[in-house]
Amino acid sequence: MAHIFADRYGLDYANQLADTILSAYPGFNREGFVTTMRSCLGAEAMLRRQDLYVDALEKYLSSDYEENLDLFTKIWGEELKQETGMFSEGWWLWPFGRYVERHGLKNPEASYRFIHGFTKRQTGEFMIRPLLNKNTRRTMVVLREFSLDESVHVRRLASEGMRISLPWAKKTTAALTEPAFYQDILTRLKEDPSRFVMKSVGNNLNDLYKFDGALAESLVKKWEKEGLSDTAKWVVRHGQRSERKKTNPAKRP
């Protein structure tokens, strides 16, 4: 699946991306960018291919990080109109996210603002993790603010970005150094009306059980003591699926 997805980012995509950038950045060396991508694209895995695009963006865009963020915002298009679409409609934005993942620490506050808008069009879950690892307390404050956002995509990011074992991302336990923030965010979001967000909270809890089962169980017990709505019951069941498999491997979660 990852290989098929990587194939989207071939030479046709390089030409389309170059045209889009040129529309907002007249000084962009379109031909140089496309020639560079033609020379390096092969049979790379998904994330390696994204890195090649970021290498080329670094070569042909401004050396000023904030200027490039401004450029990306000019061309990133409309917000997703529904919960789905980050990889079916917003897929073409991935190199911009990978660029911020690499350079976001140059200006964390500008990065937080960019991520807030970007995740409404694709996803900021990968971009937020270097900031979470390096500036844990500040990033957790930001994620708590995100958990109250009116956008379902921003609320989901508040959970998804701090998952311990996020697919296609390096494992991080940085959020657990700020357990009060971590638990507060999950507690806020366990009642979210969106299944998109509920699933992320459940996945987050499932990761936590694998890493620190005692902490996960204590959080669930706290929720149960306060009373679980049907929404929260679904979240807990989704979050305990790996635990149920360990207890009864033959039983589906």
For each residue, the residues with C-beta under 8 A, 3 or more apart:
1: 4 5
2: 5 6 45 46 168
3: 6 7 45 46
4: 1 7
5: 1 2 8 46 87 91
6: 2 3 9 44 45 46 49
7: 3 4 10
8: 5 13 91 92
9: 6 13 14 49 50 53 94 95
10: 7 13 14 41
11: 14 15 34 37 38 41
12: 15 16
13: 8 9 10 16 17 92
14: 9 10 11 17 18 33 34 37 38 41 53
15: 11 12 18 19 34
16: 12 13 19 20 92
17: 13 14 20 21 53 92 95
18: 14 15 21 22 28 30 33 34
19: 15 16 22 23 30
20: 16 17 23 24 75
21: 17 18 24 25 28 30 33 61 71 75
22: 18 19 25 26 28 30
23: 19 20 75
24: 20 21 71 74 75
25: 21 22 28 61 71
26: 22
27:
28: 18 21 22 25 33 60 61
29: 32 33 60
30: 18 19 21 22 33 34
31: 34 35
32: 29 35 36 59 60
33: 14 18 21 28 29 30 36 37 56 59 60
34: 11 14 15 18 30 31 37 38
35: 31 32 38 39
36: 32 33 39 40 56 59 60
37: 11 14 33 34 40 41 52 53 56
38: 11 14 34 35 41
39: 35 36
40: 36 37 52 55 56
41: 10 11 14 37 38 44 49 52
42:
43:
44: 6 41 48 49 52
45: 2 3 6 48 49
46: 2 3 5 6 49 50 168
47: 50 51 98 168
48: 44 45 51 52
49: 6 9 41 44 45 46 52 53
50: 9 46 47 53 54 94 95 98
51: 47 48 54 55 98
52: 37 40 41 44 48 49 55 56
53: 9 14 17 37 49 50 56 57 95 98
54: 50 51 57 58 95 98 99 102
55: 40 51 52 58 59
56: 33 36 37 40 52 53 59 60
57: 53 54 60 61 68 95 99
58: 54 55 61 99
59: 32 33 36 55 56
60: 28 29 32 33 36 56 57
61: 21 25 28 57 58 67 68 71
62: 67 68 71
63:
64: 67 68
65: 68 69 103 106 107 110
66: 69 70 107 110
67: 61 62 64 70 71
68: 57 61 62 64 65 71 72 99
69: 65 66 72 73 100 110 111 114
70: 66 67 73 74
71: 21 24 25 61 62 67 68 74 75
72: 68 69 75 76 93 96 99 114 118
73: 69 70 76 114 117
74: 24 70 71
75: 20 21 23 24 71 72
76: 72 73 93 96 117 118 121
77: 121
78: 81 121
79: 120 121 151 153
80: 83 84 85 86 89 90 120 121 153
81: 78 85
82: 85
83: 80 152 153 194 195 196
84: 80 88 196
85: 80 81 82 88 89 90
86: 80 89 90 91 121 122 123 153
87: 5 90 91 122
88: 84 85 91
89: 80 85 86
90: 80 85 86 87 93 121 122 123
91: 5 8 86 87 88 94 122
92: 8 13 16 17
93: 72 76 90 96 97 118 121 122
94: 9 50 91 97 98 122
95: 9 17 50 53 54 57 98 99
96: 72 76 93 99 100 118
97: 93 94 100 101 118 122 123 124 126 127
98: 47 50 51 53 54 94 95 101 102 126
99: 54 57 58 68 72 95 96 102 103
100: 69 96 97 103 104 111 114 115 118 127
101: 97 98 104 126 127 129 130
102: 54 98 99
103: 65 99 100 106
104: 100 101 107 108 111 115 127 130 131
105: 108 111 130 131 134 135
106: 65 103 111
107: 65 66 104 110 111
108: 104 105 111 112 131 135 138 139
109: 112 113
110: 65 66 69 107 113 114
111: 69 100 104 105 106 107 108 114 115 127 131
112: 108 109 115 116 131 139 142
113: 109 110 116 117
114: 69 72 73 100 110 111 117 118
115: 100 104 111 112 118 119 124 127 128 157
116: 112 113 119 120 124 146 149 154
117: 73 76 113 114 120 121
118: 72 76 93 96 97 100 114 115 121 122 123 124 127
119: 115 116 122 123 124 125 151 153 154 156 157
120: 79 80 116 117 151 153 154
121: 76 77 78 79 80 86 90 93 117 118
122: 86 87 90 91 93 94 97 118 119
123: 86 90 97 118 119 126 153 157 160
124: 97 115 116 118 119 127 128 157 161
125: 119 128 129 157 160 161 163 166 169
126: 97 98 101 123 129 166 168 169
127: 97 100 101 104 111 115 118 124 130 131
128: 115 124 125 131 132 139 143 157 161 162
129: 101 125 126 132 133 161 166 169 170 172
130: 101 104 105 127 133 134
131: 104 105 108 111 112 127 128 134 135 138 139
132: 128 129 135 136 139 140 143 161 162 172 174 175
133: 129 130 136 172 174
134: 105 130 131
135: 105 108 131 132 138 139
136: 132 133 139 140 174 175 177 178
137: 140 141 178 181
138: 108 131 135 141 142
139: 108 112 128 131 132 135 136 142 143
140: 132 136 137 143 144 162 175 178 181 182 185
141: 137 138 144 145 181
142: 112 138 139 145 146
143: 128 132 139 140 146 147 157 158 161 162 181 185
144: 140 141 147 148 158 181 184 185 188
145: 141 142 148 149
146: 116 142 143 149 154 155 157 158
147: 143 144 155 158 159 185 188 189
148: 144 145 155 188
149: 116 145 146 154 155 158
150: 154
151: 79 119 120 154 155
152: 83 155 156 192 194 196 197
153: 79 80 83 86 119 120 123 156 157
154: 116 119 120 146 149 150 151 157 158
155: 146 147 148 149 151 152 158 159 189 192 194 197
156: 119 152 153 159 160 194 196 197 200
157: 115 119 123 124 125 128 143 146 153 154 160 161
158: 143 144 146 147 149 154 155 161 162 185 189
159: 147 155 156 162 163 185 186 189 197 200 201 203 204
160: 123 125 156 157 163 166 200 203 204
161: 124 125 128 129 132 143 157 158 166
162: 128 132 140 143 158 159 172 174 175 182 185 204
163: 125 159 160 166 200 203 204 207
164: 171 172 173 175 176 204 207 208 210 211
165: 171 207 210 211
166: 125 126 129 160 161 163 169 171 172
167:
168: 2 46 47 126
169: 125 126 129 166 172
170: 129
171: 164 165 166
172: 129 132 133 162 164 166 169 175
173: 164 176 177 211
174: 132 133 136 162 177
175: 132 136 140 162 164 172 178 181 182
176: 164 173 179 182 211 212 215
177: 136 173 174
178: 136 137 140 175 181 182
179: 176 182 183 215
180: 183 184
181: 137 140 141 143 144 175 178 184 185
182: 140 162 175 176 178 179 185 186
183: 179 180 186 187 219 222
184: 144 180 181 187 188
185: 140 143 144 147 158 159 162 181 182 188 189
186: 159 182 183 189 190 201 204 205 219
187: 183 184 190 219 222 223
188: 144 147 148 184 185 191
189: 147 155 158 159 185 186 192 197 198 200 201
190: 186 187 198 201 223 231 232 235 236
191: 188 229 231 232
192: 152 155 189 197 198 201 231
193: 231
194: 83 152 155 156 197 198
195: 83 198 199
196: 83 84 152 156 199 200
197: 152 155 156 159 189 192 194 200 201
198: 189 190 192 194 195 201 202 231 234 235 238
199: 195 196 202 203 238
200: 156 159 160 163 189 196 197 203 204
201: 159 186 189 190 192 197 198 204 205 235 239
202: 198 199 205 206 234 235 236 237 238 239 241
203: 159 160 163 199 200 206 207 238 239
204: 159 160 162 163 164 186 200 201 207 208 239
205: 186 201 202 208 209 216 219 220 235 236 238 239 240
206: 202 203 209 210 238 239 240 241 242
207: 163 164 165 203 204 210 211
208: 164 204 205 211 212 213 215 216 219 239
209: 205 206 212 213 216 217 239 240 242 243
210: 164 165 206 207 213 242
211: 164 165 173 176 207 208
212: 176 208 209 215 216
213: 208 209 210 216 217 243
214: 217 218
215: 176 179 208 212 218 219
216: 205 208 209 212 213 219 220 239
217: 209 213 214 220 221
218: 214 215 221 222
219: 183 186 187 205 208 215 216 222 223
220: 205 216 217 223 224 236 239 240
221: 217 218 224 225
222: 183 187 218 219 225 226
223: 187 190 219 220 226 228 232 236
224: 220 221 227 228 236
225: 221 222
226: 222 223
227: 224
228: 223 224 232 233 236
229: 191 232 233
230: 233 234
231: 190 191 192 193 198 234 235
232: 190 191 223 228 229 235 236
233: 228 229 230 236 237
234: 198 202 230 231 237 238
235: 190 198 201 202 205 231 232 238 239
236: 190 202 205 220 223 224 228 232 233 239 240
237: 202 233 234 240 241 253
238: 198 199 202 203 205 206 234 235 241 253
239: 201 202 203 204 205 206 208 209 216 220 235 236
240: 205 206 209 220 236 237 243 244 253
241: 202 206 237 238 244 245 253
242: 206 209 210 245 246 253
243: 209 213 240 246 247
244: 240 241 247 248 251 253
245: 241 242 248 249 251 253
246: 242 243 249
247: 243 244
248: 244 245 251
249: 245 246
250:
251: 244 245 248
252:
253: 237 238 240 241 242 244 245
